[in-house]
Amino acid sequence: MFGLMIQLDGSDHDWFEGRGPRCTLLVFIDDATSQIVHLEFVKREAVHALMTATERYIPLNGIPVAFMLTMDQYFMSILIIRNMIS
């Protein structure tokens, strides 16, 4: 079902071909449909940038059951992390 699980991924690249600073494109992808639902440029893929982008995603798209992301070669589910800290 659309919107239940959202994958987050970041791609570090010289997106502006030397006309701007190197940055990371954060992509929010619906797991069921592979549809891109949110894009955002950030300085680098870090926890603060991911949380800030998620704060902008939620008012537009709602809260999914889970976010899944890869960061520094680790696969994490924010649903699991949320349960660990509560």
N, C-alpha and C positions, 0 to 999 in steps of 0.2 A: 504494500500500500504506500502510496506517495506520502512523503513527509514523516514517516515513522523513524527512519534511521538516516542520518546525514553524515556523509564522509567529509572530512576536512583534509585538505592537502595544500602544501605550499610549494611553489616553484621559484627558486632563486635564479635570476637571469638579468642580463642587461636589457631590460624591456624597452628602454627608451634610446637604445643604440648610441650611447655616449652623450645624448642631449639632456640627460638627467642622471641622478644617482642610481646605482645598481639597487634593486629591491626584490621583494618576494611577492608573488601574486598568490593570495589565499583564495582557494576555491572550495565552495560548499556544494556537494553533489548529493542528490537524492539517491540512496542506495538501490531502491526498487526500480527506478526508471533511468538512472544515469543522467538525469537532467541537471544541468548546472542551475543552482538556485540563488547563488550569491557569489560575487567576485569583489576582491578588495586588495589594493596594493598596500604593503607595509614595509618597514625598513628591513625586518628579518622575521623569520618564523620563530617566535618566542611565545611563552605562555601569556604575557601581557597582551601582545598583539592578537593572539587567538581569542582571548576572553573579550577584548574590546570589539573585535569583529563579530563575535557571537552576540554581544549586547545589541549590535545593530541589526543582526539577522532576525532575532526573536520577535521584535515588534512587527516586522514585515511578514514573517512566515509562521510564527507560533513556535511552541516548544516541542521538539521531537521526543520520542521515547529515548533515543540515544544519539549521541554524537560519537563518531569513531575517527581517530586521527593517527597518523604516523608522525613521529617526531624523533629525530636522532635514532632512527631504525627501530624504535619501539612502537608497538601497536597498542593503543589504549582506548578504552571506552569511557567516556566521561560519566556515563551511568554508573559504571563500576567505581570510578574514583569518587563520585558523589556519595555512594553508599559507604565507602571506606572512611570518609571524613565526617559523616553525620552520626 
